[in-house]
Each structure stands twice: as C-alpha cells, then as structure tokens.
Amino acid sequence: MLSVKGLRANVGDKEILRGLDFEVGPGEVHAIMGPNGSGKSTFAHVLSGREGYEVTAGSVTFEGKDLLALEPEERAQLGLFLAFQYPVELPGVNNTYFLKAALNSIRKARGEEELDAVSFLRLIKERLKILHLDDSLLKRAVNAGFSGGEKKRNEIFQMALLEPKLAILDETDSGLDIDALRVVADGVNALRSAERSMIVVTHYQRLLDYIQPDHVHVLSKGRIIRSGGKELALELEEKGYGWIDAEGQAA
Amino acid sequence: MTSTQAVDDIVRSEYEHGFATEIASDTLPPGLDEDVVRAISARKGEPEFMTEARLKAYRHWLTMTEPQWPAVHYPKIDFQAISYFSAPKRPEDAPKSLDEIDPLLIETYNKLGIPIEEQKALAGIAVDAVFDSVSVATTFRATLAEAGVIFCSISEALHDYPELVKQHIGSVVPHTDNYYAALNAAVFSDGTFVYIPKGVRCPMELSTYFRINARNTGQFERTLIVAEAGSYVSYLEGCTAPQRDENQLHAAVVELIAMEDAEIKYSTVQNWYPGDAQGKGGIYNFVTKRGDCRGARSKISWTQVETGSAITWKYPSCLLRGDDSVGEFYSVAVTKGRQQADTGTKMIHIGKNTSSTIVSKGISAGEGRQTYRGLVRIGQRAAGARNHTQCDSLLIGDRCTANTFPYIEVKHPSAKMEHEATTSKISDDQLFYCRSRGLTEEDAVSMIVNGFCKEVFNELPMEFAVEAQKLLSISLEGAVG
C-alpha cells in the first residue's frame, strides 16, 4: 500500500534523506529506529506533506497514488495519519468540534455522508471506550493546556476516530512516563487491524515492548541500513546504534 | 442665482407636495451651510427645538477640527463635496434585477445563505411584491405596541413623541463631544428610536433588519435607546450581508440610556464595503457610541463584530454613573486587504462599586492595520470599582499591523484593575496540524480564528453568533498563503 523508492530530501541546503527505499503492506506494523539526526522525523514529515522539505529524487506511492503530488489534507483524506511528536495547541477550538470537522471533511472527500451531531457523539463515545479514555478531554480546546501524556493520548484518540489506512506514529513515546506509555500503546494495539498499517518511528526499543512490530528498520544518515524482525530491536538495544554503524562501514 | 437660493427653491418647491411624496425626487446639492441644515430639518417636518439644536451643533462644528490622533490614514475629506440629504433612489433608477448587480456581491449573499428576495432588497433592487420580512415586521409591531415598547425611526419619533426625544437626545453624546458627533447632530439623516417603559422586558430582540423603513437611513444615522427603570432590551444592529451604499462617509451617533436596574444589550455586526484591492471606494465609518448607566444597578453591554469598512473609528463606551452599575464591551474586529481600524472602548467609572469588562479580539490579515485604543477611568468617588480588560491580537501573514493603546486612570485607591494583552500569529504548525487531519487551509484558518473569537461570539444572540462565524470565515478566505 505504501511504496517508497530512492527518496532523497533536503532541508535547506542539507540533504537529510539519501535514497530511502521502504515498502509497507496492508495490516503491517513497521518500526523505524535510528539515532538522533538519522532522518526519522524528516521521513515522517515528508510522508505527511509538511512544508519546508524539498524532495530531490525518488517516489512515494500510497494506495496507487503519487503521494508527493498531494496536499497534506488530500493525503489525510486518502487515509494517511500522522501522530505528532509535539501535538500542536489550538486555543479556543473545541476538541469535539475539531474532530467532527476533520472526520466530516475526510468523509466528504471520500464521497461518504457527513455525520450529524448525534451519530458523531455516539461514535465518539464508542471510541473513547475502546481507548479507556474519559470524556473530559472532549470539552477542552485541542491540546491547549494538556499534559504531555494527554496530548499523546489525544493523538491516538484522533487516530481511532479518523480510522486511517496508514498511521505514522512519530516518537509517540517521547516525554511519556511508563504508565502513560502503556496507556498510549494499549490504544495503538486496540487499533491494529488487517486493514490498518502503521509506521512506528522511535528512538528507543522501549515502545516496541508494548507495540510489537512485524518489521524493524534501522535508519542511519538518511538510508535504511538494516531491516529485520522484532529481534533486531532487541539486538540494537543491547549493542547500541554504534554497532550497526560500525558494521555498515565494515560492509 | 446663489447656491443658497437654489437650496431654498428646492426646499420650497418640493415641500409643497408633503412629506410622503417628496421622497422620490429629494436630494440636496452638495455643500453644507446653515441653510442646508435648516432645509434638512424642514424637509423632515421637525419640531422647532430640533432645528435649533441642529443649528447650534452646526455652529459648534465650524469651530472644531478633524481629530488627528487615530492611527488611520486617508485623504482629507471635503465636507463641502458631500450631499447631506439624499433620499432613496426612484424605483426606475434602481437596478432591475440581480443580473445588474456585482457578481461578487451575489456570491457573498449566496455563501451567507440569504434568500433571493432579501438579496434583491439588500442590493437595492426595487421590489414591489411584499416579501416575508415586511409581514413579519407588521406582526412584530403589534406585539411591541402591546408591551408599550416604542420602536420607530427617529423622524417618526420626532413627530409622534417629541417630548421624549427632546428630553434624551444629545444627553449622552452632546454635540460638543467630538468633530463627527457635532456633524451628526447638525445633519443626521434618520435613525432609530427605542423606548422601553418602566419594568417592561422587551418581548423580542429588536433589529433594524425588521424595521421596514430602515433602509437608506443614510450616512448620518442617529440612534437613541431609552430603557426606563427595571426594563430590558436587546438590540441588534447591522447585517452580515454587505450592503450596497453610495455614501463613503458614515458618521453615526448612538446613545443608550439605562435607568435604575435597567439593562441594554447592543449587538452590532458591521460589514460595509471595505474598498477594492487598493482600498479605494471603501466606506469611512466614524462612529460615536456611548451608553449611560444612569441608574443604580443598571447594565449596558456592547458586542460588536466589525469586518467591513475601509476605515473604522469607533469606541463604544459606558458611563457608569449609577452605583453598582455594569459596563461590558466585547469586540471582534477584522482588518484585511488595506482596511484600517482604530477601535476600542471607554469605561468611565463614576458611581460606587461599578464594574466593567473589556474583551477585545483584533484580527489583522493582508496589509490590514489595527489599533485597540481603550480608556478605563476610575473617578474620585468610584469606591470599589473593578475592571477586567483582555485585549488579544491575532496576526495572519507578515504584512499586517496590530497596536494596543490601553489608557488607565485611577483616582480611587480601592480600585481593582486587571489588564491582559496577547499578540499571536496563526502558526504554520497550527495550519499543518489541521491540514494533516483532513481540513483545508481555509477551514483551518476559520476554525482557529473562530476559536480566538469565542468569548465574544458567546455574547451574541444565538442566530447572530452563527451568522457572525460564517461571516468571519468568508471574510478571511484566501487571507493565508
């Protein structure tokens, strides 16, 4: 469903992604690991269409479409979702209102009927239950004054509601204590299905104890230098990123 | 023949035909002198006191100069080039159908969901069929009369209730107040008069929209609202739809009087023509609005949503004279393109335990220039006075300007003053966040802006609030990017 070929991208004059190849099939969960500055977040941002990145070579196909030619909202409407590393605050914008507008905008783009307030509230209640969240966050402004844990939980809640085909979790574990991490990971696991693929971008192996990936990739200097099963993450944890880099250089 | 004679001739020749029939052909040539002032008053068949008051105001106006302190720029106005009495166009001169109207205007009407018949009326098309709002208005009048509420044009009030008008007009905004107030007092064209008797709660929201004769009140509108002891009224002014208007200068005066335990809620949505892309041809809106909380425990609340006009200069204010009286000012002002606005409020605390709240939200986009100017004055006798001011500016893009000038004068040691001010920008992060959730950039901007204005919209009557939100979204279309 997602196919990345020879992707190169710059930020300013600096090349961050240097020929990245990557395939995700339906229902698969891929973890992308790598040291700071390896290009993990850049990759997530390029996929979601954030401005400030210049793609110089390569292609990204998602659901048979040229993803790079689409606006961020069109990507979302197609079924792409980015859970932000630093969710953005929208003061004064009610969370429920925001979610309803987002969901209906996506439904509309897909030619589905927009949900009215009653069916939307029913849906929201049902999703809250799956994620074991209480409804207090619905009445607040989007992320405004949320704790770090609440912000990340809100991201997963949005994901539960928007039902993406491909979710990119950008360092979802950063800034979370172990309890908050477990709540977020439980949420993500509840949303795993045969129709939903995920890319879990993380620095630490810790998150992968809770969200078990099908595949693990190691990103270094803008390229995937090693791919394997979930045991690769454990090996990395034990030996550190230096091990791969050294090995990469030796090869 | 001198111009004075010409005016006299016009006055005489047409006045013979009586007040009702003269309207269609009635326009004074440009220029302003005492004869023009007399002519306006005569034309409207006003009582002697009004003519005298107009002349007094005119003579005072001659001694004044245009204010230079607002942070707005415009070419000097030639007051002799303006016609001070222009009656509605003859039906045969008016556009015949919507096909003759600027398609952009029609597009906006459609976006606002305004029915075709109302579109025609707004665009100034001669409509001979009786459309809905007329019959609605008639029903409303009956209900109001039953409650004893007077709701009519100032001209009618001068005929039917001269004593009431004489007692109150100019008592809140005297003609000596400022340059434009003096001009208005001399030449006001028409306006609205509202009188709520003692203890009466006005049975409905009063809106100029429902006043059949409200159209073409002209550029010098005069509004007077009197709420007797223990009464309540909510008044809605303006319309979200951009109204066609040929007059560039608008200098209105609004006076509110609240007696003991009375409450007046005054809401405005203003969306006059802001001019073309270069800012040409837009309306100058120089307004004096003031409320007098004359009685103890009275309350006056101003809520305004200002998205139109090329230049806005207005400071709806409250004189808190009665003990325990309350003044409120909630404002959303949008400047985009080349619009300029210098707006804010004055809260003058005179009575004991008076309190005031100011919430001002300024949004500036394009090359818009916006200034908040507010005065909070706590007088020597105003023991226990309280004020809370919150003044937020939101910038869209990097070519707009926002200024804040809060003036605070405290002459009583017991006063409690709070002032908060913020300036923020819609960040790229916020836009990207919304877009990554499937919202278009325009939806995202409108959502963020509406969130920013929420506290003010909450103060508007329900229907108005919905319209105001829609209006804001339409106003800011294409403001980003």
Interface residues (C-beta under 8 A of the other chain):
Chain A: S48 G49 R50 E51 E71 P72 E73 R75 A76 Q77 F81 L82 F84 P87 V88 E89 L90 P91 G92 V93 N94 Y97 F98 A101 A102 L103 S105 I106 A109 A141 Q158 L162
Chain B: S427 D428 D429 Q430 F432 Y433 C434 R435 S436 R437 G438 L439 T440 E441 D443 M447 I448 N450 G451 F452 C453 K454
